[in-house]
């Protein structure tokens, strides 16, 4: 896990006002002195025994998981397993799984509501997904089928359990994999009760339980009724949350195993039956179920999600990173003692100049190889490992804080705008240089952390009003400076400020690019 940052965020409005919603990607664990003493004692006595016994039980699961699928062909595994294999292995895995969680300290699983039958709700959706302990929800659900990454098949024991479960597997490296997963989910969900229920964690990643992330539409594509399942950990101290920033795997496991008793509440909400519109639109269906579950949990339903391994939110028609990599790059350069404003970019407007890591180090006058490699990794590299120095020049200009927003956006346009294509020249006389989708997406990715596909989609929408395929300087600055929502976004992420005075330990510091830096929380 990455090192931490503050748990409250307000990416759009830095001025005083109503409190900002909680950042669902950050978990901060604060222990009192008495709690530290308690965890030191129990961590030394109780946790090692519990973790050791739990791992023994985990390996005892393997024979039951292997026995259920041993000797069966791939064709036979395309149908639900029945007979003695189902009876013996299912109950064996179910009992040992409950023992495993018991040994880790989850002494009680409190169940509220009633689980629907597979005919009433072929799909279960569980939230909030906050920890690697969440598979405990499979126990009161009678071990439904799950969706998992194909790469997990190679993990010892876990791979055997996935084969036992007849899990639906998706590969990140196979573009056709997602289509096959959709077809398989639809086939099982519409089997008329032949297949057991399929369980989804629709958020797709872990949060800190303070807000629901945007639901992915995979669980809702089949258009069948779903049953929402709520997961709560009503313990006095939250040791289970495993968020993007916060305690790592080992710390979460050790602290939870050190608790005398951990409680889990699993609540089955009434079955949600989609309307005709929701059946046709999985995104609408997912959003409406998310709101129902958020209301039952008493927490906000957000548009936050993970894109390209970074947490992003939706602002208007644009996705932006909660913490753009530009900010991290600034920290790396400042730590190396480099002032971004002192670097001579030497770029030629509109022309790409590819540089190697060695040229990058020479241009930025960096000597430490680790710092060079870290800074160089923030930029998109081509097949030859080269980066476009225009990207570097724009990033340095933004970090220097020496330009106004108008000057910075003009520089961005000059760096990435191109001469109009022949078709554009015929449609309009003398349009000047234009900013096409690749340059536009690069600017937004560098300055705001926007995923490139989302930025290209927005560029196409902005160009629909005109006859050209590119934006003029006036149009680009109107979007980035004067748009009521996106303009505020640019000013918040990139507003220039004076060099801050020295701050005391533990206080926040306003950086030159307008971000707020706080002391890091130590993580694993």
N, C-alpha and C positions, 0 to 999 in steps of 0.2 A: 504493500500500500504506500501511497505517496505521503509525504509529510503534510501536516495540517495547515489550515488557515481558518479565518473566523467562521462562526456558524450562522451568522446573519448576513443577508445580502440584500442590496437594493440596486440592481444594475441600471435602473432607469431614472431614478430620482435621488440625487445626493442631498437634496435640501430637506430640512426637518419636516416631519409630517407623521402620518400614521405609521405604526411599526411595520417593517417589511415582513413578508412571509418567511417562514424558516427555510433554510437551505437544506433540501432533502439529501444532499450528497455529502454532508459533513456531520461527523459524530464526535463530540468532545466528551470525554469521560473525566469527571472531576471527583477526586477522592479526598475525603477528610483525613486528618492524621489518624484517627481511630480506625477508619476503614482501611487505610494503608497497612496498619499493624495487623488487622484481622486477615487481610489478603496475604500478607507475608507468612503468617502462621499457617493458615489453611492451604495456601499455595505450596508450602513446603511439605505438609502432611497429607492433606486430602487429595489435592489435584493429581499428584503423580500416580496414586493408586487408582483413582477413577479413570484417568486417561489410559493407563496400562490395561486395565480390565476391559475398557471399551474397545481398544484395538484388538484384544483377543477375541471378543465377541464379533467384531467386524470380520475377522478372518474365518470365524466359525460359520458366517453367513455363506461363504463361498461354496461349500459342498451342496447346500440346498439350491443355490442359484444355478450351479452347474448341472445338477441332476435334472432340473426341469427342462432343459433344452438339449441335454446330451442325446446324440443320435438322431436329432430331428433335422430335416433338410430345410433349406431356405424357403422352399415352397410351403412346407408344413408350418413354418413360423409366420406365414402371412395370414394365418387364421388363429383365433384365440385357442390357447392350450386348455384341454379338458382332461377328465379322467383322474387317475391316481396321481399323476404328476402335479396337477393343479391342486389337489387336496393336500397332499403331503408337503410339497415344497412351499405352497402359499402360506399355510399355517406355520411352517417352520421359520420362514423369513419374517413373517409378521411378529411372531413371538420373540425371536432374537432381536429384531429391530426395536421393539419396545424395551427389551432389557438393555440394549446399547444406550438408548437415551436416558433410561433410569440411572445407569451407572454414571453418566455424565452430569447427573444432578437434576434432571427433569423428572421429579418424583410425581408430579400431578399433571395430567392433561384434562382440563375441564372442557366439556363439550356442551354447547348451547345450540338450540334449534335441532332440526332433523334433516339428515342427509336425504336428498331425493334419490329415487331409483334411476337406473341408467336409461329407462324409457322416458321418465319425466325430464331429466337433464343429462344428456350424453356428455356434457362438458362441465368441468368445475374450474372456476377461476379464483385463485387465492391471492390475497394482498393484505397488508403491505409485505413485500419481499424484502427482508431486512438482514438476513443472516444465512450462513450455510447450515444452521440448525433448522431452517424452515421445512426440510423434508419430513419433519416430525408430523406435519399435517397429513401425510400419506396414511398414517396409522388409523385415525378415526374415519378416514375415507376408504378403508379396506384396500389399500395399495392400488390405486388407479394407475393407468398408464400415464407416462410422462413424455415430454419432449426435451431432448438433450442434444448437446453437440456431439457429432460423430467422433471427434477427437478423444472424448472421454472413454471410448471403448478400449483404448490402450492403457488406461489406468488400472493397476491391479485391484481386484475385488470390485471396484466401481464398474468396470467394464462387464464383469460377470453379472452384477446386479441389473445393469441395463438390459442385457440379453434376457435375463429372467423376466424382467418387466415387459419385454417386447416393446421397448421404448421407440418412439418416433425420432429418428436421428436426422439432424440437419448439419451440413458441412459448410463452413465458411469459405472453403476454397473451391467449391463446385457451384457455379452459377445456376445450374439446373436443380440443385438440391432443394431450394426453397419451394420451387414449383411442385416437386414430388411430395414434399412435406404437406403442402396445402391439399393436394389430392388425397394423401393418406389420412389426414385429419378429417376431411369431408367423408371419406369412405367409412371410417370407423364411427363417426358421429351419426351417420345416417343408416347404420346397419340394423336399426330396429331393436336394439338391446342385445345383439349378438356379441358385441365387444364390450368389455368393461368401460367405465367412464375414463375420460382423458383429463388430466389435471394440468393446468397452465398457471405459470406466474406471469401474468400479462405485462408487468412492468419491465421484465427482461433483465433486470439488474437490481442490486440491493440499494436500499435507501436507509434513512435513519428513523423511519416510522412517523416523522413529523408531517409528512405530506405524501400524497400518492403521485408517483411519476405517471407520465402519459402511457396509456395502455396501447400495446402493439395489437394490430388487428388479427393476428394469427388465430387466436382462440375463437374468433367471431366470424370467420370466413364461411363456415358451413351454414350459418344462418339458423342454427338450432337453438332451443332454449339452453341457458346456462344457469348454474347455481353459484352465486358468489359465496366465497368462504373467507371469513376474516380471521387473521392471526394476530393475537396480542400476547405480549409478555409482561404481565402486570406485576413485575418485581420491583422492589424498592430501589434497586440500582440496575441500570440498563448496561449489562455486560455483554449482551448478545449482538448488538448492532455492528454490522460489518460494512461500513459505507466507503465511498470513494476516497475520502480523507478521514482518517481516524485510526484506531487500533487495528493492527494487522491480524492475520489468521491465528498465529500462535498466542498472541496476547488475549484475543477474544476467547479462544478455547481454554486457556489457562485460568482466566478470571472467572469464566462461567463454571468451570469444574471446581473452582474454589468456593463457590456459593454453597451454603448448606442445603438450600432447596430452591430450585427454579420452577416456576409455574408457567404453563402455556394455556391460553384460552383459544379454542377453535369454535367459531360461531358460523352456523349455516344459515344464510339468509334465504328468504323465499325465492323460488325459481323465477328467473327473469325471462319472460317470453318476448321475443322481438316483434316489433311491428313490421308490416310489409316493407316500409322504408328502411328500417334497420337491417332486415334480412338481405336487402339489395346493397346496402352500404356498410361494410364491416367497420369502417372508421367511425361512422355515426353510432353504430351499435356499441363499439368499445368505449367511446366517450360517455355515452349515457350510463353504461354499467359502472364506469369509473366514478361518475358523480354519485350514483346510488351507494357505492361502497364507501366513498369519502364521507358522505353524510352520515352513514351508520357508524363510522369510526370517529367522527367529529374532527376531521382534519381536512385541509384544503386539497382539492383536486388540481394538479398543476399540469403545465405543458412541458415540464422538464423531461428530458430523455437523454440517452447516450447515443451519440453519433460519432463514428470513427474514434472510439475509445475516449471521447471527451463529453462531459455533461453539457448539454445545451438547453436553452429555453427558446420559445417562440415569441418574437416581438413583432407585432403586425404581420407582415408576410415574410419575415426573415427569421432564420434560426441563428442564434448567436451563442458563443461559448460563455459559460458562467465565469470562467477564468481563461481568457485567451492565452495561447502559448507565448504571445508577445510579452506578456508580463513576466513569465518565467525566464524568457530570454534576457529581459532587462536585469533580472536578479543575477543571472550568470555573468553578464558583462560587468555589472557594478562590483560583483565579488572579485572579479579579475582586475579591478582598478581601471576599467576602460570607460572613458566618457564618450557615449555615442556621437555627441555633437562634434567631436574632434576628428572623426574619421572622414577622409576625403572619398566620397562615393565614386566620383569619376565615371558616372553612367551616362550613356547617350540616350536621350528620350526616344521611346518607341522602338529601341533596338535591344534585343536580348544578348547578353554577354554571359556565357557559361563559365563558371570558375570551379576549380577543384578545391579540396579541403586545404591543400597547401597554399594556394593563392588566397583563399579566404583568411587563413591565419596571417599571411603577410600583409594583406590589405588592412586588417583590423589590428595589426601589431600585437598579436597574441603569441605567446611562446609555450605556455603550458599545454601539453597535448590533450589532457583530459578536458580542459576548458574548451579547447578548439573543437574537439569531437562533440561535446555537449551543445555548444552554440550552433555548430554546423547542422546538427540533427533537426533543428527547428525549421529548416527550410526544405521544401519539396525537391527531391533529387531525381534526375532522370536515370535512364538505364546505365549510363556511364558513371554515375555517382557525382554528377556535376549539378550545381544550382545556378539559378538565374540571379546575377548580381543586382538586378533591379529590385528583387525581393529584399535583398539585404539592405540596399539603399533606403527603401521605404521604411523598413523596420527601424533602422537607425534614426531616421528623421523623426519617426513617431516617438521614439524613446528619448530623444534629446530634449524635447519640450521647448525648443527654441523657435518653433513656428506656430502661428495661429492656425486654427482649424481651416480657415480659408486657404492659407498658404500650403498646408499639408495636403488638403484634397486636390489643390491645383498641381502640386508635385506628383501626387499619385496618378492623376490623369495624364500628365506629361510623360511619365515613365511608361505607362502601359497603353496609351492611346495609339491608334494606327491610322495610316492613311485610308480613307474610305475605299471600299471595294468598288469595282466598276459598276455594279448594279446600283449602289448608292449614289454614285456620281451621276448616273442617268436620271435618278428620281429627284434629285435636288441639286441645284447649282451651288458649288462651293461650300459644302457642309463643313469643311475643315476636318481635322483629325477626329476620329470617333473611338469610343471605348466599347470594345466588343465583349462578348460573354466571358472569354477566358481571362482577359485583363480585369474585368469587373469582379469576377469570382476570386481572382488572386488578391485583389485589394481588400475585399471583405474578409477573406480567410486570414490574411496577415493582420489586419487591424482589429477585427472583431471576433476572430475565431470561427467564422461561419463556415459550415461544410460547403465545399465547392458545388456539389449538385444543387443544393438549396439556393445558393447565390445565383447559379445559372438560370434556375427557374424564375427567380425574381427579376433578373435582367430581361428575360423574355417578356414578362408581364409589363415591365417599364417601357419596353420598346413597342408594345402593341399600339400605343397611342399615336406613334409616328410611323412614317413609311420606311424608316431606316432600321437596320439591324444593330446599330450601335447608338451610344449616348454621346451627346456633345458635352463640352465642359460645363455649359450652363445647366443642362439637364442633370448631369452627375452632381453638381454642387447643390442644385435645388433639392435633390434626393438626400444628400448627405448632410446638408446644413439647415435646410428650411422645412423639410418634411416634419409635421408635428410629432411624429413618433420616432422615426429613424434618425432625424436630426438630433433629437434629445439623446438617442443612443450613442451617436458619435461623440457628442460633447461630453457625455459621462465617461466613456471609455478612454477618450483621448484628450480631454481638455488640458491645455498647458497650465502649469503653475510654477511659482517660484521655488527655488531650492528650499526645502523645509528646514526649520531650525532643528538643532539636536533635540532628540526626544528622550524621555526617561525610559528605563526598561519597563516593558509591559504596555507601553502606550502605542497608539497607532501613528503611522507616518504617511503623509500624502506624498506620493512619488511624482516625478516630473511628468509622467503620462497621465496623471489624474487618478491613478488607482490608489487603493488604500492598503498599506502593508501592515500586518500585525505580527507579533511574535509567533513563530511556528510551534505547533504542538508535536511533540515527539511521537513518531509512529514506528511500526515495524516494517 
